[in-house]
Amino acid sequence: MTAQDEMRLLPWTGPGDKPCYLSTDDPSGFMSRLADNIEADQLGTASALLDEASEAFDNQDTSIDEMRCLVKALTGALRDVFRVATSRGHFRSTSDPRESAY
């Protein structure tokens, strides 16, 4: 069993939108592979939404309702990408992305 600070943040939440963690020493176990696959899907979705957003911004005919829907989808994708980055150790789970200097 891994130490508390070595547990993996999973790419989904539990009841009450609370984070879920995986405690295992087997990175090739079923739950680890499931989390890897879900993270890959989330990153793929984010990439596709970025392409869609670029097209929507360039298209003068994009309606306000379409933009709102796109912003909502992008917000969810950004949340997922931040969770993946946190899980992979690129950010501390308590960090605020608005405080990062780029």
Protein Blocks (a to p, Z undefined) as FASTA:
>chain_A
ZZfklpccdfbdcehhiacddddfbfkbmklmmmmmmmmmmmmmmmmmmmmmmmmmmpmk
lcfklmmmmmmmmmmmmmmmmmmmmmnopacfkbcfklpcZZ
